[in-house]
Amino acid sequence: MTIRIANLVSGDLFLQPNLASALALILVLLLAMVTLIQQWLLRRSYHVAER
């Protein structure tokens, strides 16, 4: 996805910075969601291991 964003910003034929910004925002939100889920699962696994 990062290559696609770079192509949209610095493309030879069509510059589409708005689409690149939207894709970058989606990528950031996706990474944040994955990070939060991972942290939640880690806390949950530590809590279960303490029992």
C-alpha positions in Angstrom: 0.0 0.0 0.0 2.9 2.4 0.7 4.1 1.9 -2.9 0.7 2.8 -4.2 0.6 6.0 -2.0 4.0 7.0 -3.3 2.9 6.4 -6.9 -0.2 8.6 -6.4 1.9 11.5 -5.0 4.8 11.4 -7.5 3.2 9.7 -10.5 4.4 10.5 -14.0 1.0 10.7 -15.6 -1.6 11.6 -12.9 -1.0 13.3 -9.6 -3.6 12.3 -7.0 -2.5 13.7 -3.6 -6.1 13.5 -2.2 -6.4 9.8 -2.9 -2.9 9.3 -1.5 -3.9 11.1 1.7 -7.0 9.0 2.0 -5.0 5.8 1.6 -2.4 6.9 4.1 -5.1 7.7 6.6 -6.6 4.2 6.1 -3.2 2.7 6.6 -2.6 4.6 9.8 -6.1 3.6 11.1 -5.5 0.0 10.2 -2.1 -0.1 11.9 -3.6 1.6 15.0 -6.4 -1.0 15.2 -4.0 -3.9 14.8 -1.8 -2.4 17.6 -4.7 -2.0 19.9 -6.0 -5.5 19.3 -2.5 -6.9 19.9 -2.1 -4.9 23.2 -5.6 -6.1 24.4 -4.7 -9.8 23.6 -1.3 -9.4 25.4 -3.0 -8.0 28.5 -5.6 -10.8 28.3 -3.0 -13.5 28.0 -1.0 -12.1 31.0 -4.1 -12.0 33.1 -4.9 -15.6 32.3 -1.3 -16.7 33.0 -1.5 -15.2 36.5 -4.3 -17.5 37.6 
